[in-house]
Amino acid sequence: MRLPPPVSGPSAGPLPAWPPVHTARGPGSVSTSHAHHAMHLVVSHAGLIHVEVGGELHHVPGVLTAPDARHAIDARGSEVTLVFLDPESDTGERLRATLAGPVRLLTAEERDRLVGDPSTEASRLRGGTAWTAALLQALNAEPAPQRRVHPRVRKLLRHLSVLPASGDTSLDALAAAVGLSPGRLMHVFTESVGIPLRPYLGWLRLQRAAAAIASGVPLSQAAATAGFVDAAHMTRGFRAMFGATPSSLRAAAASPYKPNPSTTRTLRE
């Protein structure tokens, strides 16, 4: 499925939430040390990228990062496929099971399975589940056991996925929406998702802004509609979470690569 079209104004409805899988192909860039809740896959089409994690520098064909793992990547001079995965999605859960630490350093053979096969790239450009299936097969991801997510947390995640950016996300309002006390909600959310509720809400806001930016929404409008005070406030959040600026995301999404002039895709499972 393609990215949603740009919204026409602040009253056009809620911004799209970040989908289970978002992919882009374009020139590599450099990011400073950062962490985010999404799983992050970066694969060089030729040569190596430089990954720093835990104070160690690695020169590898690609990397898959765990949720909330601090890392820095320098992919300048390389053409890369970049993937963000929702760790609570089925694909994310299956890939998490392949991680033995904060990152998985990919081999040249794994890189070739991901980006060296023209049919795999063609399925990425078409969108849909064929490419995610190829991704899972390339990284030998077996079906993951069902995670123990509290049913009220599942209800909250569904509630948040359709809640407009202007909706009430206070702890009291969210607890009431799922029928738990505020204290109990904080406890079961952290236990189920792996991070506390408030940082997760901040991450969701960045997701919505990022999806809008990649869709072509002006930076100032994406910031306002996602709930940021202004574009500068959004930029600070991007630097902290992504180690890059919102404008760099737009540049990557807009970068043309033949044979298809549009190489950014959103996939749903």
CORWOMO-V585682 format. One line per field, one symbol per residue. psi: psi as a letter, one per 20 degrees, with the letter a starting at -180 (. if undefined). Layout:
psi=???
This chain:
psi=prqqqqqirhjjrqqqqprhppqqpapqapqrprqrhqqoppppiqaqrppppkjqpqorhrqpqqpjpprqpokqiqpqpppppoiirggghhhhiipjbhqopqrhghghhgiiohhghhhghhraighhghghghjlorpqqpqnpphhgggghgghhipqhirokqggghghhjkrqgghggghghhghiqrgghghhghghgggghgghijpqghgggghijqgahhgggghgghgikrrhhhgggghipppqipiojpqpqq.
